[in-house]
Amino acid sequence: MYAIVEIKGQQFKAEEGKYLYVHYLGEEVKEGEAVSFDKVLLIDADGDVKVGVPAVEGAKVECEVLTPLVKGEKVIVFKKKRRKGYRRKNGHRQCFSKVLIKKIVTA
């Protein structure tokens, strides 16, 4: 059984017992806290597929926050204009939250 759920504008495939790295949920979320997401777009229960318009009514995904702040890999942004003496080097690390999918509740 799995569900397609929208979290912070991105769609994820959620299966019970699996981990997800989602965009940073904010400072108000603590480690070990339960979080639920109710914008479930699709549920597949062993071949029985329910597609929402746009979301499945009454369905939600219950998660536990394992690590509220995880930093991703560093991405280097380098800009250069040849023969002009213009060079800029910048780095960025995206913030994520690690969550464990506890249960997928269907309507």
trRosetta pair geometry for C-beta under 8 A, 3 or more apart (Angstrom, degrees):
i j d omega theta_ij theta_ji phi_ij phi_ji
1 15 7.2 140 89 -136 55 76
1 16 6.8 30 76 -2 101 111
1 43 7.6 -1 -169 -175 93 86
1 44 6.7 -179 -145 94 50 62
1 45 4.9 9 -116 -117 104 62
1 46 6.5 -39 -71 -30 78 74
1 104 6.1 -158 133 58 116 140
2 13 5.7 7 172 -178 130 91
2 14 6.4 156 -163 79 76 46
2 15 4.6 -39 -103 -84 94 84
2 43 7.8 -178 96 -149 41 50
2 44 5.5 4 57 55 78 102
2 104 7.5 168 -146 -56 21 165
3 13 7.7 157 80 -156 37 49
3 14 5.0 -21 65 61 87 100
3 40 5.2 -40 -180 -148 128 111
3 41 8.0 133 173 48 80 61
3 42 6.6 168 -156 88 57 56
3 43 4.9 -14 -106 -103 92 71
3 44 7.4 -173 -81 21 43 67
3 59 7.1 -178 -134 164 141 128
3 61 5.8 -161 76 -75 141 116
3 104 4.9 165 -14 -139 129 133
4 11 5.7 7 -179 -174 99 109
4 12 7.3 164 -152 80 55 36
4 13 5.9 -29 -97 -98 69 61
4 14 7.5 159 -99 15 18 82
4 40 7.3 116 76 -167 52 63
4 41 4.7 -53 99 65 103 103
4 42 4.2 31 31 44 111 100
5 11 7.2 157 80 -149 31 61
5 12 5.7 -26 64 62 81 87
5 14 5.1 8 11 -5 120 131
5 37 5.2 91 174 107 132 132
5 39 6.5 110 -165 86 72 68
5 40 5.2 -36 -101 -105 83 64
5 41 6.8 176 -99 10 26 82
5 61 4.9 -58 -77 0 158 144
6 9 7.0 13 -179 -110 100 9
6 10 7.0 161 -151 79 65 28
6 11 5.4 -35 -94 -92 71 69
6 12 7.8 147 -101 16 24 74
6 37 7.6 -167 73 171 48 124
6 39 4.4 -56 57 114 101 123
6 41 6.1 79 -27 -34 99 114
6 55 7.9 -95 21 -95 116 110
7 10 6.2 -30 68 65 70 80
7 12 5.9 -10 19 8 113 122
7 20 7.8 102 31 135 158 145
7 22 4.8 -47 117 -143 140 138
7 23 7.3 176 123 31 94 88
7 37 5.4 -56 -89 -119 94 153
7 39 7.7 172 -68 60 45 110
8 22 6.3 127 22 170 123 105
8 23 4.3 -118 100 54 155 124
8 25 7.7 -129 -52 -97 132 61
9 23 7.7 10 46 12 93 150
10 22 7.3 179 65 -144 121 81
10 23 6.7 128 11 -17 127 112
11 41 6.7 -29 -128 16 116 147
12 20 5.5 56 -180 -143 151 138
12 22 6.8 -71 -43 -92 153 98
14 18 7.1 -175 -159 65 50 114
14 20 6.6 -40 -104 -51 84 140
14 61 5.1 28 111 -139 165 150
14 101 4.9 154 -172 -106 98 144
14 104 6.6 148 110 -84 111 113
15 18 4.6 60 69 1 89 130
15 101 6.3 131 80 73 33 154
16 101 5.5 -126 -113 118 33 106
16 102 7.1 -12 -141 141 84 18
16 103 6.3 28 -114 -105 113 35
16 104 6.0 -108 -58 -5 97 96
17 100 7.6 -16 -148 -174 25 94
17 101 6.6 -39 18 75 24 90
18 100 7.7 174 92 -149 28 59
18 101 5.4 13 56 28 71 119
19 66 7.2 -38 -127 13 109 147
19 98 6.1 -9 -170 -170 113 94
19 99 7.1 151 -155 80 62 41
19 100 5.7 -35 -99 -97 70 64
19 101 7.7 -153 -85 0 20 81
20 63 7.6 -64 38 -125 117 141
20 98 7.5 160 81 -152 43 49
20 99 5.2 -17 60 62 92 91
20 101 6.6 71 -12 -43 110 99
21 70 6.6 -85 -134 73 108 138
21 72 7.9 111 163 -85 141 99
21 96 4.5 10 -179 172 97 144
21 97 7.3 156 -154 72 53 36
21 98 5.7 -24 -98 -96 71 68
22 25 6.9 52 94 -57 113 94
22 96 6.5 138 70 -161 29 85
22 97 5.5 -26 66 61 84 90
22 99 6.1 0 9 10 115 120
23 94 8.0 -74 -121 172 75 110
23 95 7.6 62 -166 91 60 74
23 96 6.5 -78 -114 -117 24 61
23 97 7.3 13 103 15 26 92
24 68 7.9 59 -151 163 77 70
24 69 6.6 26 -127 -113 107 74
24 95 3.9 13 -55 117 132 109
24 96 6.2 -113 -61 -105 67 11
24 97 5.5 114 -126 -33 39 94
25 29 4.4 9 106 9 122 155
25 35 6.9 -61 -150 -114 157 164
25 65 7.0 -105 40 -108 153 129
25 68 6.7 -96 52 -150 105 81
25 97 4.5 -14 -3 -13 100 163
25 99 8.0 82 -38 -57 139 121
26 29 5.7 102 68 1 76 98
27 68 8.0 83 -126 156 33 138
29 33 5.8 -151 -164 63 71 140
29 35 6.6 2 -131 -72 124 131
29 65 5.5 156 164 -81 113 166
29 68 5.2 167 101 -126 94 114
29 97 6.9 17 94 -132 145 152
30 33 4.7 101 63 -31 76 123
30 65 7.0 137 90 79 35 138
30 68 6.5 -61 -140 -55 18 141
31 65 6.1 -126 -124 111 34 99
31 66 7.0 6 -148 169 85 22
31 67 6.6 4 -111 -109 104 34
31 68 5.7 -103 -64 -19 70 99
32 64 6.7 -17 -152 -176 35 104
32 65 6.7 -41 18 71 17 81
32 66 7.9 59 -68 -112 46 34
33 64 7.3 163 83 -153 32 62
33 65 5.0 8 55 30 81 119
34 62 6.6 -10 -170 -172 105 97
34 63 7.2 149 -158 82 57 44
34 64 5.8 -37 -100 -98 61 69
34 65 7.9 -146 -80 1 14 82
34 102 7.6 -31 -131 4 97 153
35 62 7.7 155 85 -158 41 51
35 63 5.0 -24 69 70 88 96
35 64 7.4 150 21 -102 78 19
35 65 5.9 68 -8 -44 120 98
35 99 6.7 -74 54 -127 124 134
36 60 5.0 29 175 161 113 128
36 61 6.7 163 -156 81 66 44
36 62 4.8 -25 -101 -102 94 65
36 63 7.0 162 -92 19 39 73
37 40 7.4 120 113 -59 88 76
37 60 6.4 164 81 -162 41 80
37 61 4.9 -10 57 56 95 98
37 63 7.0 28 -5 -1 100 117
38 55 7.4 68 138 165 70 147
38 59 7.4 139 -156 92 63 53
38 60 4.4 -33 -101 -103 68 103
38 61 8.0 -163 -76 22 30 65
39 55 5.1 -96 -150 -106 58 140
40 43 6.3 27 158 -55 127 97
40 52 6.5 127 100 -27 68 145
40 55 5.8 99 59 -164 50 92
40 56 4.8 -46 95 42 103 106
40 59 4.1 -83 56 110 147 116
40 60 6.3 -145 -27 -94 121 27
40 61 6.3 135 -84 -26 108 95
40 104 7.9 114 -120 -156 142 95
41 51 7.5 -7 156 -154 67 65
41 52 5.4 -124 -150 44 37 115
41 54 6.8 -39 -120 161 87 72
41 55 6.0 -67 -88 -110 50 63
41 56 7.2 117 -170 -11 6 88
42 49 6.8 -14 -170 -167 100 93
42 50 7.0 163 -155 85 51 57
42 51 5.3 -9 -109 -110 89 64
42 52 6.7 -127 -67 9 46 85
42 56 7.2 131 -94 -35 17 120
43 49 7.2 162 86 -152 52 47
43 50 4.6 4 54 52 98 102
43 56 5.8 -6 -8 -30 111 172
43 59 5.9 -134 -47 -138 136 154
43 104 6.9 153 -130 162 108 127
43 106 5.8 131 172 -106 166 102
44 47 7.3 53 -173 -47 90 11
44 48 7.3 147 -158 72 47 47
44 49 5.1 -11 -104 -101 78 79
44 50 8.0 -161 -72 24 37 64
45 48 4.7 -25 68 63 90 102
45 49 8.0 180 25 -77 63 33
45 50 7.7 24 4 -1 102 101
45 106 6.8 -21 -54 -64 139 152
50 56 5.4 75 125 -117 116 131
50 59 7.6 162 97 -53 136 149
50 106 7.3 116 25 -146 151 112
50 107 7.8 -158 165 27 165 109
51 56 7.6 -150 157 -72 13 97
52 55 4.2 -24 154 173 153 14
52 56 3.8 -110 -71 -47 111 55
52 57 7.3 148 -127 -21 105 56
52 59 7.5 -124 -68 38 128 131
55 59 7.5 -149 163 57 88 103
56 59 4.0 18 99 17 114 136
56 106 7.6 -50 143 -142 140 70
56 107 6.3 -143 156 -19 97 119
57 107 5.6 56 94 -97 69 149
58 105 7.8 -104 148 127 73 99
58 106 7.5 43 109 157 98 40
58 107 3.2 96 77 -113 123 93
59 104 7.6 1 -168 177 98 81
59 105 6.3 171 -149 94 51 68
59 106 5.4 -10 -107 -128 97 42
59 107 5.3 -65 -50 -37 77 84
60 105 5.0 4 56 54 77 111
61 101 6.4 -47 -177 -138 110 99
61 103 7.7 176 -155 91 48 48
61 104 5.5 -16 -109 -109 77 71
61 105 7.5 -163 -80 21 28 76
62 101 7.8 103 79 -163 50 57
62 102 4.8 -56 106 65 94 110
62 103 4.6 8 50 55 114 88
62 104 7.8 -154 22 -75 75 27
62 105 6.6 61 -17 -17 105 108
63 99 4.2 20 170 171 135 123
63 100 6.3 149 -162 73 78 44
63 101 5.6 -44 -102 -102 87 45
63 102 6.0 169 -112 3 25 90
64 99 6.7 154 74 -160 38 74
64 100 4.8 -16 58 58 93 101
64 102 5.6 83 -18 -49 96 117
65 68 5.6 34 167 -80 130 74
65 97 6.3 -43 -140 175 102 117
65 98 7.6 105 -165 80 59 55
65 99 5.6 -42 -102 -103 51 83
66 98 4.7 -56 66 106 106 101
66 99 6.5 169 7 -111 85 24
66 100 5.4 84 -43 -23 114 101
67 70 5.2 71 111 -53 127 103
67 97 6.9 -173 94 -158 63 55
67 98 4.2 35 44 38 96 113
68 97 5.4 -24 -156 -126 39 103
69 95 6.1 -37 -148 -160 84 107
69 96 7.8 118 -157 71 38 43
69 97 6.8 -26 -76 -93 33 71
70 95 7.4 131 69 -163 44 55
70 96 4.7 -37 71 74 96 92
70 97 6.7 144 16 -105 92 20
70 98 5.3 63 -20 -29 141 101
71 93 4.6 20 -176 153 110 127
71 94 7.3 144 -158 76 59 41
71 95 6.1 -36 -101 -102 63 59
71 96 7.4 155 -102 22 14 82
72 93 5.7 175 63 -169 68 71
72 94 4.2 8 27 59 131 89
72 95 7.5 -122 -2 -63 89 14
72 96 5.9 85 -51 -14 95 116
73 93 7.2 -143 109 -125 18 84
74 91 5.2 -9 -171 -170 110 116
74 92 7.1 142 -155 69 61 36
74 93 5.2 -41 -94 -76 66 93
75 91 6.9 148 75 -157 45 62
75 92 5.0 -24 60 63 96 90
75 93 7.5 161 13 -82 75 42
75 94 7.8 37 0 -20 119 94
76 89 6.8 -21 -169 -164 100 90
76 90 7.5 143 -161 80 53 42
76 91 5.5 -30 -102 -99 60 79
77 88 7.9 -18 115 115 89 95
77 89 7.5 149 82 -159 56 41
77 90 4.5 -21 65 69 104 94
77 91 7.1 -177 17 -85 78 25
77 92 6.6 40 -15 -5 114 109
78 87 7.6 -16 -169 -166 87 83
78 88 7.2 167 -152 87 43 56
78 89 5.2 -3 -107 -108 81 74
78 90 7.7 -179 -75 27 40 63
79 86 7.4 -47 122 139 93 99
79 87 7.3 163 88 -152 59 38
79 88 4.5 4 53 53 102 101
80 86 6.5 150 -151 98 43 74
80 87 5.0 7 -105 -107 88 75
80 88 7.7 -164 -67 26 53 62
81 84 4.2 -12 105 41 110 133
81 86 4.2 25 35 58 103 123
101 104 7.2 8 176 -52 116 87
